[in-house]
Amino acid sequence: MKMRRKSDLPRKLCPVCDRPFAWRRKWARDWQRVIYCSERCRRAQRGPKTGAG
């Protein structure tokens, strides 16, 4: 397998933090569905938690 440079990998912009993030091997199967750069941004998109009590 030929090695690729990180600059050659596909990139997307995170809608929460507006930072670019590159393709990762663990996202290979569903790269089209990956939206956020991290779990933190994914949680932040859902909005603040509202706790009763």
Biopython code that builds the backbone (N, CA, C, O; Angstrom):
import numpy as np
from Bio.PDB.StructureBuilder import StructureBuilder

atoms = [
    (1, "MET", "N", (0.839, -1.179, 0.000)),
    (1, "MET", "CA", (0.000, 0.000, 0.000)),
    (1, "MET", "C", (0.884, 1.242, 0.000)),
    (1, "MET", "O", (1.875, 1.322, 0.727)),
    (2, "LYS", "N", (0.513, 2.181, -0.809)),
    (2, "LYS", "CA", (1.284, 3.412, -0.936)),
    (2, "LYS", "C", (0.903, 4.388, 0.174)),
    (2, "LYS", "O", (-0.280, 4.595, 0.444)),
    (3, "MET", "N", (1.894, 4.977, 0.808)),
    (3, "MET", "CA", (1.630, 5.940, 1.882)),
    (3, "MET", "C", (1.151, 7.265, 1.283)),
    (3, "MET", "O", (1.635, 7.705, 0.240)),
    (4, "ARG", "N", (0.200, 7.879, 1.962)),
    (4, "ARG", "CA", (-0.305, 9.180, 1.560)),
    (4, "ARG", "C", (0.102, 10.222, 2.589)),
    (4, "ARG", "O", (0.205, 9.940, 3.783)),
    (5, "ARG", "N", (0.326, 11.410, 2.107)),
    (5, "ARG", "CA", (0.576, 12.504, 3.031)),
    (5, "ARG", "C", (-0.757, 13.005, 3.557)),
    (5, "ARG", "O", (-1.778, 12.921, 2.874)),
    (6, "LYS", "N", (-0.740, 13.522, 4.766)),
    (6, "LYS", "CA", (-1.981, 14.017, 5.371)),
    (6, "LYS", "C", (-2.582, 15.153, 4.541)),
    (6, "LYS", "O", (-3.801, 15.319, 4.517)),
    (7, "SER", "N", (-1.758, 15.918, 3.875)),
    (7, "SER", "CA", (-2.257, 17.016, 3.049)),
    (7, "SER", "C", (-2.990, 16.512, 1.806)),
    (7, "SER", "O", (-3.722, 17.274, 1.174)),
    (8, "ASP", "N", (-2.806, 15.242, 1.447)),
    (8, "ASP", "CA", (-3.467, 14.663, 0.277)),
    (8, "ASP", "C", (-4.831, 14.054, 0.610)),
    (8, "ASP", "O", (-5.577, 13.690, -0.299)),
    (9, "LEU", "N", (-5.164, 13.938, 1.886)),
    (9, "LEU", "CA", (-6.415, 13.308, 2.294)),
    (9, "LEU", "C", (-7.589, 14.275, 2.120)),
    (9, "LEU", "O", (-7.404, 15.491, 2.163)),
    (10, "PRO", "N", (-8.797, 13.734, 1.923)),
    (10, "PRO", "CA", (-9.974, 14.609, 1.803)),
    (10, "PRO", "C", (-10.218, 15.375, 3.102)),
    (10, "PRO", "O", (-9.900, 14.892, 4.188)),
    (11, "ARG", "N", (-10.784, 16.569, 2.976)),
    (11, "ARG", "CA", (-11.045, 17.424, 4.130)),
    (11, "ARG", "C", (-12.487, 17.904, 4.127)),
    (11, "ARG", "O", (-13.135, 17.978, 3.083)),
    (12, "LYS", "N", (-12.976, 18.230, 5.325)),
    (12, "LYS", "CA", (-14.289, 18.840, 5.513)),
    (12, "LYS", "C", (-14.158, 19.934, 6.558)),
    (12, "LYS", "O", (-13.177, 19.987, 7.300)),
    (13, "LEU", "N", (-15.158, 20.806, 6.610)),
    (13, "LEU", "CA", (-15.224, 21.833, 7.643)),
    (13, "LEU", "C", (-16.267, 21.443, 8.674)),
    (13, "LEU", "O", (-17.372, 21.027, 8.325)),
    (14, "CYS", "N", (-15.918, 21.577, 9.929)),
    (14, "CYS", "CA", (-16.844, 21.294, 11.016)),
    (14, "CYS", "C", (-17.815, 22.474, 11.128)),
    (14, "CYS", "O", (-17.371, 23.619, 11.215)),
    (15, "PRO", "N", (-19.122, 22.223, 11.128)),
    (15, "PRO", "CA", (-20.093, 23.322, 11.208)),
    (15, "PRO", "C", (-20.149, 24.001, 12.575)),
    (15, "PRO", "O", (-20.685, 25.104, 12.689)),
    (16, "VAL", "N", (-19.608, 23.364, 13.614)),
    (16, "VAL", "CA", (-19.651, 23.938, 14.959)),
    (16, "VAL", "C", (-18.466, 24.865, 15.195)),
    (16, "VAL", "O", (-18.641, 26.018, 15.590)),
    (17, "CYS", "N", (-17.260, 24.358, 14.951)),
    (17, "CYS", "CA", (-16.061, 25.143, 15.251)),
    (17, "CYS", "C", (-15.402, 25.754, 14.009)),
    (17, "CYS", "O", (-14.421, 26.488, 14.127)),
    (18, "ASP", "N", (-15.928, 25.460, 12.841)),
    (18, "ASP", "CA", (-15.426, 25.996, 11.564)),
    (18, "ASP", "C", (-13.961, 25.677, 11.304)),
    (18, "ASP", "O", (-13.267, 26.438, 10.629)),
    (19, "ARG", "N", (-13.495, 24.571, 11.831)),
    (19, "ARG", "CA", (-12.122, 24.133, 11.583)),
    (19, "ARG", "C", (-12.123, 22.989, 10.581)),
    (19, "ARG", "O", (-13.036, 22.163, 10.578)),
    (20, "PRO", "N", (-11.108, 22.938, 9.734)),
    (20, "PRO", "CA", (-11.019, 21.816, 8.799)),
    (20, "PRO", "C", (-10.547, 20.551, 9.517)),
    (20, "PRO", "O", (-9.735, 20.616, 10.440)),
    (21, "PHE", "N", (-11.066, 19.401, 9.082)),
    (21, "PHE", "CA", (-10.588, 18.130, 9.607)),
    (21, "PHE", "C", (-10.433, 17.158, 8.454)),
    (21, "PHE", "O", (-11.181, 17.209, 7.477)),
    (22, "ALA", "N", (-9.463, 16.279, 8.574)),
    (22, "ALA", "CA", (-9.106, 15.364, 7.494)),
    (22, "ALA", "C", (-9.699, 13.981, 7.719)),
    (22, "ALA", "O", (-10.069, 13.613, 8.834)),
    (23, "TRP", "N", (-9.778, 13.240, 6.644)),
    (23, "TRP", "CA", (-10.254, 11.861, 6.647)),
    (23, "TRP", "C", (-9.432, 11.032, 7.619)),
    (23, "TRP", "O", (-8.220, 11.214, 7.729)),
    (24, "ARG", "N", (-10.094, 10.121, 8.323)),
    (24, "ARG", "CA", (-9.424, 9.179, 9.220)),
    (24, "ARG", "C", (-9.823, 7.770, 8.830)),
    (24, "ARG", "O", (-10.911, 7.545, 8.299)),
    (25, "ARG", "N", (-8.951, 6.838, 9.091)),
    (25, "ARG", "CA", (-9.211, 5.452, 8.712)),
    (25, "ARG", "C", (-10.503, 4.917, 9.341)),
    (25, "ARG", "O", (-11.241, 4.167, 8.703)),
    (26, "LYS", "N", (-10.775, 5.307, 10.599)),
    (26, "LYS", "CA", (-11.983, 4.811, 11.260)),
    (26, "LYS", "C", (-13.256, 5.343, 10.613)),
    (26, "LYS", "O", (-14.332, 4.791, 10.841)),
    (27, "TRP", "N", (-13.158, 6.407, 9.809)),
    (27, "TRP", "CA", (-14.302, 6.965, 9.106)),
    (27, "TRP", "C", (-14.403, 6.459, 7.666)),
    (27, "TRP", "O", (-15.228, 6.957, 6.900)),
    (28, "ALA", "N", (-13.596, 5.498, 7.292)),
    (28, "ALA", "CA", (-13.528, 5.048, 5.899)),
    (28, "ALA", "C", (-14.877, 4.576, 5.370)),
    (28, "ALA", "O", (-15.227, 4.880, 4.230)),
    (29, "ARG", "N", (-15.637, 3.843, 6.172)),
    (29, "ARG", "CA", (-16.910, 3.285, 5.711)),
    (29, "ARG", "C", (-17.997, 4.337, 5.556)),
    (29, "ARG", "O", (-18.841, 4.224, 4.666)),
    (30, "ASP", "N", (-17.993, 5.357, 6.408)),
    (30, "ASP", "CA", (-19.085, 6.331, 6.357)),
    (30, "ASP", "C", (-18.601, 7.777, 6.301)),
    (30, "ASP", "O", (-19.165, 8.641, 6.973)),
    (31, "TRP", "N", (-17.584, 8.047, 5.526)),
    (31, "TRP", "CA", (-17.038, 9.405, 5.381)),
    (31, "TRP", "C", (-18.117, 10.376, 4.885)),
    (31, "TRP", "O", (-18.111, 11.546, 5.266)),
    (32, "GLN", "N", (-19.023, 9.912, 4.057)),
    (32, "GLN", "CA", (-20.080, 10.785, 3.545)),
    (32, "GLN", "C", (-21.011, 11.267, 4.657)),
    (32, "GLN", "O", (-21.600, 12.342, 4.544)),
    (33, "ARG", "N", (-21.151, 10.485, 5.728)),
    (33, "ARG", "CA", (-22.055, 10.844, 6.822)),
    (33, "ARG", "C", (-21.359, 11.568, 7.973)),
    (33, "ARG", "O", (-22.031, 12.043, 8.887)),
    (34, "VAL", "N", (-20.037, 11.661, 7.948)),
    (34, "VAL", "CA", (-19.309, 12.348, 9.021)),
    (34, "VAL", "C", (-19.535, 13.848, 8.871)),
    (34, "VAL", "O", (-19.301, 14.417, 7.805)),
    (35, "ILE", "N", (-19.992, 14.481, 9.946)),
    (35, "ILE", "CA", (-20.302, 15.913, 9.903)),
    (35, "ILE", "C", (-19.388, 16.709, 10.828)),
    (35, "ILE", "O", (-18.909, 17.781, 10.460)),
    (36, "TYR", "N", (-19.145, 16.183, 12.032)),
    (36, "TYR", "CA", (-18.407, 16.923, 13.050)),
    (36, "TYR", "C", (-16.985, 16.408, 13.190)),
    (36, "TYR", "O", (-16.712, 15.239, 12.917)),
    (37, "CYS", "N", (-16.081, 17.279, 13.614)),
    (37, "CYS", "CA", (-14.667, 16.917, 13.740)),
    (37, "CYS", "C", (-14.389, 16.092, 14.993)),
    (37, "CYS", "O", (-13.399, 15.364, 15.052)),
    (38, "SER", "N", (-15.263, 16.206, 15.995)),
    (38, "SER", "CA", (-15.006, 15.508, 17.251)),
    (38, "SER", "C", (-16.315, 15.236, 17.984)),
    (38, "SER", "O", (-17.369, 15.766, 17.632)),
    (39, "GLU", "N", (-16.221, 14.412, 18.992)),
    (39, "GLU", "CA", (-17.372, 14.111, 19.841)),
    (39, "GLU", "C", (-17.829, 15.372, 20.577)),
    (39, "GLU", "O", (-19.024, 15.571, 20.791)),
    (40, "ARG", "N", (-16.895, 16.202, 20.953)),
    (40, "ARG", "CA", (-17.232, 17.449, 21.650)),
    (40, "ARG", "C", (-18.089, 18.368, 20.777)),
    (40, "ARG", "O", (-19.063, 18.949, 21.256)),
    (41, "CYS", "N", (-17.732, 18.498, 19.513)),
    (41, "CYS", "CA", (-18.522, 19.326, 18.605)),
    (41, "CYS", "C", (-19.882, 18.692, 18.323)),
    (41, "CYS", "O", (-20.876, 19.404, 18.180)),
    (42, "ARG", "N", (-19.936, 17.378, 18.244)),
    (42, "ARG", "CA", (-21.204, 16.698, 18.020)),
    (42, "ARG", "C", (-22.162, 16.956, 19.183)),
    (42, "ARG", "O", (-23.350, 17.207, 18.978)),
    (43, "ARG", "N", (-21.634, 16.891, 20.402)),
    (43, "ARG", "CA", (-22.466, 17.151, 21.583)),
    (43, "ARG", "C", (-22.871, 18.611, 21.672)),
    (43, "ARG", "O", (-23.989, 18.916, 22.088)),
    (44, "ALA", "N", (-21.983, 19.521, 21.288)),
    (44, "ALA", "CA", (-22.265, 20.949, 21.363)),
    (44, "ALA", "C", (-23.366, 21.342, 20.387)),
    (44, "ALA", "O", (-24.108, 22.289, 20.651)),
    (45, "GLN", "N", (-23.488, 20.645, 19.276)),
    (45, "GLN", "CA", (-24.494, 20.958, 18.277)),
    (45, "GLN", "C", (-25.897, 20.674, 18.789)),
    (45, "GLN", "O", (-26.844, 21.345, 18.378)),
    (46, "ARG", "N", (-26.053, 19.707, 19.666)),
    (46, "ARG", "CA", (-27.361, 19.331, 20.169)),
    (46, "ARG", "C", (-27.980, 20.399, 21.057)),
    (46, "ARG", "O", (-29.187, 20.378, 21.299)),
    (47, "GLY", "N", (-27.179, 21.321, 21.538)),
    (47, "GLY", "CA", (-27.699, 22.394, 22.376)),
    (47, "GLY", "C", (-27.402, 22.148, 23.833)),
    (47, "GLY", "O", (-26.951, 21.065, 24.207)),
    (48, "PRO", "N", (-27.650, 23.145, 24.661)),
    (48, "PRO", "CA", (-27.370, 22.997, 26.094)),
    (48, "PRO", "C", (-28.340, 22.032, 26.762)),
    (48, "PRO", "O", (-29.501, 21.918, 26.368)),
    (49, "LYS", "N", (-27.843, 21.345, 27.771)),
    (49, "LYS", "CA", (-28.692, 20.425, 28.524)),
    (49, "LYS", "C", (-29.621, 21.227, 29.413)),
    (49, "LYS", "O", (-29.217, 22.221, 30.016)),
    (50, "THR", "N", (-30.855, 20.795, 29.490)),
    (50, "THR", "CA", (-31.798, 21.428, 30.390)),
    (50, "THR", "C", (-32.152, 20.415, 31.465)),
    (50, "THR", "O", (-32.752, 19.376, 31.190)),
    (51, "GLY", "N", (-31.777, 20.731, 32.671)),
    (51, "GLY", "CA", (-32.025, 19.814, 33.769)),
    (51, "GLY", "C", (-33.161, 20.308, 34.648)),
    (51, "GLY", "O", (-33.245, 21.494, 34.967)),
    (52, "ALA", "N", (-34.002, 19.418, 35.024)),
    (52, "ALA", "CA", (-35.094, 19.776, 35.921)),
    (52, "ALA", "C", (-34.650, 19.563, 37.361)),
    (52, "ALA", "O", (-34.250, 18.460, 37.735)),
    (53, "GLY", "N", (-34.717, 20.577, 38.141)),
    (53, "GLY", "CA", (-34.396, 20.389, 39.538)),
    (53, "GLY", "C", (-33.370, 21.303, 39.995)),
    (53, "GLY", "O", (-32.986, 21.266, 41.164)),
]
sb = StructureBuilder()
sb.init_structure("model")
sb.init_model(0)
sb.init_chain("A")
sb.init_seg("    ")
for serial, (resi, resn, name, xyz) in enumerate(atoms, 1):
    if name == "N":
        sb.init_residue(resn, " ", resi, " ")
    sb.init_atom(name, np.array(xyz, "f"), 0.0, 1.0, " ", f" {name:<3s}", serial, name[0])
structure = sb.get_structure()
